[in-house]
Amino acid sequence: MNNKKLINGLGLARRSGKIVFGFRLIEAIKNNQVNLVIIATDMGETQKKKFIDKSNFYNIEQWTDMMSIEELSQATGLKKVVAIGIKDKNIITLLKQSKEKE
């Protein structure tokens, strides 16, 4: 993954406090506080299934084919992040536009 706009969009989401990660992400999915979940391509299969199943159950879009753990961590400025949830619909629109241009 080498899309500069997508990386910048994720950085913007992080700096503006519009992402959820770690143990809070599953809770945010259950409470419909996120509108998009980005899951690292190299996340463990059991963990990945948990995030995908929860997202599907609560009708939340997820991207599973975008970035590795390392790329997602670099884009957000976090260490070893395996999945993030995006709360802001405007940032999601920006990310979708960036994804379509790949």
N, C-alpha and C positions, 0 to 999 in steps of 0.2 A: 504494500500500500504506500503510495507516494504522492497523495493528493494534498498539496499545501493548504488549500482552502478548508478541507475537512479537518486537518490537524489544527489549523488556526481556529476553526469553529469550536472544536473540543476544548482548546485552551481558553477561549472566551467563556465558554460555559463553566469551566472550572473557576476562573477568576471571578465570575459574577455570582458564584454560589448556586448555580442552576443544575448541578449534578449531585447524584447520590451514589455512594459506593460502599463496599464492605458489607457488614452484617445489617446495615440499615436499608440496603437495597431491597431485600425480600419484603420487609415491612412496608416500604414505599410502594412496591408493586401491589401488595394487598390493599393498601389504602388509596390506590389510584392517584398517587402523588407524582408519578412519572408517566410520560407519554411515549417514551422510546427507551429500549434497553439495548446497549451495545455489549456483546459478549465476545471475548477474545477467542480467536480461532484455535489456540492451543490450550484452552482451559480443559481440565479433566472432564471426561465424559459424564460422570455421575453428577458433578456440579453443573455442567452445561445443561443436562437434561432438567435439573431442578429449576434453573432460571427460565428455560424455554417453556416448560410445563406451566409454571406460575404465570408467565407473561401471556401465554395462550389462554389460560383460564380467565384472566382478567382483561382479555382483549387489548393487550399492549403490544405494539409492534416491536420486534426485535431484529437486530442485525447480527448475524453470526459469522459472516464471511468477510469481514472488513479488516481487522487488525489483530496482530499477535499481542501477547501480554506485554512484550517489550515496547511495541509501537503505541499501544493504548496508554501505557505508563508514561512514555515520553510526551505524548500529546497532551496529557492531563497534568503532568508534573507530579504524579503520584508514584509510589513504589509498588511494583508487582500487583497492579490492579488487574483483575480478571474480568470484571463487568462493571458497567456504569449505567445509571439511569439518568435520562435528561428530563428536566421538569418544564422547561420553557418551550412553548410551541414555536416561537419565532426562531429560536436557535435550531430547533428540529427542522424547520423549513430551510434554513441556511445549510444545514448538514445534508438534507435531501438533494438540494440543488447541487451541492459539491459532489455528492455521490453520483448523480446522473451525468455529470461532466467527465467522469473517469473514462 
